[in-house]
């Protein structure tokens, strides 16, 4: 696959990507035509357990999987030897086996629990509320999350809101204005700004890029 990120272009067979980072847009992936691809979304503790690398050091643009997970090449070959309809199941099994063998995560619960709350709320919880839940001051919470994850609570909330909007678009919401209102944005312009800042594209541009994954679903109107 071709990966465009932070002004650079590279090619790799498999990649492990970390959390999005402030000031840098999400990576853009271009796959070869008819190239079978498996995509897995792992929780932060799972990534840490598998890679044994602090999450803040796993670049959002991706690190070649062979550098962090030497067994991925063998897994790719195993997946290729099975029919397409069995590959997702096999991937789940192999990852669960690896997680079972891996050690426990050493990531701070003070960083992980607020991240879970942010995700569950779709980014609609304040830093003050998160700090109270973690029994920390807002300043200490920011420090703990940046040290463990490479991002602070405010940026994590922005990403969670955008993720909510993307899911609503994929589910076939009627309009971008409706998506903005249901995803915690002040208005549609606020949503458009986050698309531009975090993904370097517009909502309609994102839909065009993702049309292969959204076939048969109703497209939001402007």
C-alpha positions in Angstrom: 0.0 0.0 0.0 1.0 3.6 -0.5 0.9 5.8 2.6 0.9 9.6 2.4 1.5 11.3 5.7 3.0 14.5 7.0 4.3 15.4 3.5 6.0 12.0 2.9 5.1 9.0 0.7 6.2 5.5 1.3 5.2 1.9 0.4 4.8 -1.0 2.7 3.0 -4.3 2.9 1.7 -4.0 6.5 1.6 -1.1 8.9 0.8 -0.4 12.6 -0.6 3.1 13.1 -1.0 4.9 16.4 -3.4 7.6 17.5 -3.8 10.8 15.5 -1.5 13.6 16.5 -2.2 17.4 16.8 -1.1 19.4 13.8 -0.9 16.5 11.4 -3.7 15.1 9.3 -4.7 11.5 9.3 -2.8 9.3 6.9 -4.0 8.7 3.3 -3.8 5.1 2.1 -3.9 4.0 -1.5 -4.3 0.3 -2.2 -3.3 -1.6 -5.3 -6.3 -2.6 -7.5 -8.0 -5.8 -6.4 -5.5 -6.1 -3.5 -7.0 -8.1 -0.6 -6.7 -6.0 2.6 -7.3 -6.7 6.3 -7.9 -3.8 8.7 -8.0 -4.2 12.4 -8.8 -1.6 15.0 -7.2 -2.3 18.3 -7.7 -0.6 21.7 -4.7 1.4 23.0 -3.9 -1.3 25.7 -4.0 -4.0 23.0 -1.5 -2.1 20.8 0.8 -1.6 23.8 0.6 -5.3 24.8 1.4 -6.5 21.2 4.1 -4.0 20.4 5.6 -3.5 23.9 6.2 0.1 22.8 4.8 3.3 24.5 1.8 4.4 22.5 3.1 7.9 22.2 6.0 6.5 20.2 3.8 4.7 17.6 3.4 7.3 14.8 0.0 8.1 13.6 1.2 7.6 10.0 2.2 4.1 10.8 5.3 2.1 11.5 6.2 -0.9 9.3 4.6 -3.9 11.0 7.7 -6.0 10.6 9.6 -3.5 12.8 7.1 -3.9 15.7 5.4 -7.3 15.0 7.8 -9.7 13.3 5.1 -12.4 13.1 2.9 -10.3 10.8 4.6 -11.4 7.6 3.9 -15.0 8.5 0.3 -14.1 9.3 -0.1 -12.3 5.9 1.1 -15.5 4.1 -1.3 -17.6 6.2 -4.2 -15.3 5.4 -3.4 -15.4 1.7 -3.6 -19.2 1.7 -7.3 -19.1 2.9 -10.5 -18.2 1.1 -11.5 -14.5 1.5 -14.5 -15.3 3.6 -12.3 -17.0 6.3 -9.6 -14.3 6.6 -11.4 -12.0 9.0 -12.1 -14.9 11.4 -8.6 -16.2 11.1 -7.2 -12.7 11.8 -9.3 -12.4 15.0 -8.1 -15.8 16.2 -4.4 -15.1 15.6 -4.6 -11.7 17.3 -6.4 -13.1 20.3 -3.7 -15.9 20.6 -1.0 -13.2 20.5 -2.7 -11.1 23.1 -3.1 -14.1 25.4 0.6 -14.7 25.2 1.6 -11.1 25.6 2.3 -9.5 29.0 0.0 -7.1 30.8 -0.1 -3.5 29.8 1.9 -1.1 31.9 -0.1 2.0 30.7 -1.4 4.2 33.3 -5.1 3.7 34.2 -5.2 7.5 34.7 -4.6 7.9 31.0 -6.7 5.0 29.7 -9.9 5.5 31.7 -10.4 9.1 30.5 -9.8 7.9 27.0 -12.6 5.3 27.3 -14.9 8.0 28.7 -14.1 10.3 25.8 -14.8 7.6 23.3 -18.1 6.5 25.0 -19.3 10.1 25.1 -18.3 10.9 21.5 -16.1 13.6 22.8 -18.8 15.5 24.6 -17.3 15.4 28.1 -15.2 18.3 29.5 -11.6 18.1 30.7 -12.9 19.1 34.1 -15.3 16.2 34.2 -12.6 13.8 33.1 -10.2 15.1 35.7 -12.8 14.7 38.5 -13.4 11.1 37.4 -9.6 10.4 37.5 -9.2 12.3 40.8 -6.6 14.5 39.2 -6.3 18.2 38.5 -7.0 19.1 34.8 -3.3 20.1 34.4 -2.1 16.7 35.8 -4.6 14.8 33.6 -3.2 16.6 30.5 0.3 15.7 31.6 -0.5 12.0 32.2 -2.4 11.5 28.9 0.3 13.3 26.9 3.1 11.2 28.5 1.2 7.9 28.0 -0.6 8.5 24.7 1.1 11.4 23.0 -2.2 13.4 23.0 -4.2 15.4 25.5 -7.9 15.1 26.4 -9.0 18.1 24.3 -7.5 16.7 21.1 -8.8 13.2 21.9 -12.3 14.7 22.2 -12.0 16.4 18.8 -11.0 13.0 17.3 -13.9 11.3 19.0 -16.4 13.8 17.7 -15.1 13.5 14.2 -15.2 9.7 14.5 -18.9 10.0 15.5 -19.6 12.2 12.5 -17.9 9.7 10.2 -20.0 6.8 11.6 -23.2 8.8 11.2 -22.3 9.6 7.6 -21.6 5.9 7.0 -25.0 5.0 8.5 -26.7 7.2 5.9 -27.7 10.3 7.9 -29.9 12.8 5.9 -27.6 15.8 5.8 -24.3 17.1 7.1 -26.1 19.7 9.2 -27.9 16.8 10.9 -24.7 14.9 11.4 -23.0 18.0 12.9 -25.9 18.5 15.4 -26.0 14.8 16.4 -22.2 14.6 16.8 -21.7 17.4 19.2 -20.6 20.2 16.8 -21.8 23.8 17.2 -22.9 23.9 13.5 -22.0 22.5 10.1 -19.1 24.9 9.6 -17.5 23.6 12.8 -17.7 20.1 11.4 -16.2 21.2 8.1 -13.3 22.9 9.9 -12.5 19.7 11.8 -12.6 17.7 8.6 -10.1 20.2 7.1 -7.8 20.3 10.1 -7.8 16.6 11.0 -8.2 14.9 7.6 -7.2 17.6 5.1 -10.4 17.1 3.1 -14.0 18.2 3.1 -16.9 16.0 4.3 -18.0 15.5 0.6 -14.4 14.8 -0.3 -14.2 12.2 2.4 -17.4 10.5 1.1 -15.9 10.4 -2.4 -12.7 8.8 -1.1 -14.6 6.3 1.0 -17.3 5.4 -1.6 -16.0 1.8 -2.0 -16.8 1.2 1.7 -20.1 3.0 1.7 -21.7 1.4 -1.4 -25.5 1.0 -1.1 -25.7 3.6 1.7 -27.6 6.9 1.4 -25.2 9.8 1.1 -25.7 12.9 3.2 -26.7 16.0 1.3 -25.0 19.3 1.7 
